[in-house]
Amino acid sequence: MLESLANLTNLLLEIMYDDGFKLWINDSNALNVGMPAGEVAYNVLASGPTRESANYDLYILNNARNYLRVGTNVIAMQVHNIQLANEDCYVDLRLRAQIGPSSFGRPPVGAMRYMPPIPRPRFGRWSIIRSNPGLATL
């Protein structure tokens, strides 16, 4: 549960996926990768090259306050494959909120205080990390 939006700057999405996805945060379409804007049916194919990587990609969503709210926040995803017959559709993600200007960077090791994890969805990793300046994992 998010207690305050003060000092939040950006959201950092680290995601491993195959082959395209649409991400919503609190009913707002925040990011489309390999997918068209707007509503799409469940059987629409991802566009672009097939993504067959086991690496996480980083996407920066500017101005975290445009997406988050005090209290409970909801993330929804729609994951699409590039071919209907392709059986390797997957997603794994982590969403972090940046606290303070991005020029501060990550705080030194040991400067973060870990809070108990909050319930997580089936495919995501969720915990809260507080630091100032630094990053908070939601």
N, C-alpha and C positions, 0 to 999 in steps of 0.2 A: 504494500500500500504506500503510495507516494504522499509524503506529508507536506511538501512545499515545491513550488516551481522556481523559487528564487535561485539565482545563479546557474540555472540549467542553460546550456548553450546549444549543443548539437546532440543528435542521436547517432550512435555508431552501430551499424548493423554488420555483424560478421555472419556469413551464411555460406553453407555448402549445399548445393542443390543440383537437380537434374530435371528438366532442361530450362524451365522458365517459371516465374512466379509473379504473383500480385500480392502486395502486403498492405493491410489496413491497420491503422491504429485508431481506436475509438471511432470507428465508422468513417474515417477519413482515408482515402486511398493515398498512401504515402509513397509507394514505389512500385513500378512495373519493370521487370527485367525479362526480356524475350517475350513479352506479351503486349498486346495493344492496350491503349487507354480505354476506359469505360468498362461497362459490363460485358462479360464473355460467358458463354455456356461452358459447362463442365468438360465437354469434349473438344473444345477448341485446342488446336496444337500450338505449342510454343514455336516462336519464329527464330530465325538466325541459326547459327551453327549448333550442332549437338554439343552439350557441355558434359564432358566425361572426366571431370577433375575431382580429386579427393581433397582439394585445397579449399580453404574458406576465402571468400571474396569480401572486401570491406566496402560498404556504402555509407556515406555520410549524409544524414538528413539534417539540414540546417534548421536552426531555431526550434529546439525541442518543445517549446511552449505552444507551437502550432499543433502539436500532436497529443501531448500529454495533458492530464488534468490531475488535480489533487484528489487523492483517493485511489480507487481501483481503476486500472487501465486495462483495456482489452486489445489483444493482437489477434488478427485473423489472417490466414494465408490461403491462397489458391495456388496449387502447384500443378504444372502441366508438363507433359512429355512432348518430345518433338515428333514422335510417331505413336499411333495408337497401339501397334503391335510391340513396341519397346516396353519391357517389363521393369526397367531399372529407375523408376521415378522415386525420388527421395528429397528430403529437406532436413537440415539441422541448422539452428541459428542461435545467436546470442545478440541481444540488444542492450547497449550500454548508453547511459546518458553522460555527457561531458559536463562537468561543473567548472565554471569559470572560463576565462578566455582560453582558446586553443593554444595560444603561445606559451602557456605555462607548462604544457606537456604532462607526462605521467609523474606522480610523486615518487620519491625514492622508496625502495623496498622497505617494508615495515611501517610506512606512513598510512597504510589503509587499515581500517577497522572493519572486520567482517561481521555482518549481522546475520541472524538466522535466515535460512532460505524461506521464500514464500512458495505456495503451491505452484507447480509448473505444468504447462501443457505437455502433451505426449511427446512432441518433437522438439521442445525448446529447453534451454537451460536458464533457470531464473534464480537470482539471488540479489541481495542488496549490498552494495559496497559504498561506503561514504568516505569522502575525502574532500579537502578543499585547499588548493585546486586539485583537480584530478578527474577521475572517471567514476561513475556509479553504474553498476550493473543492475538493471531492473528485472 
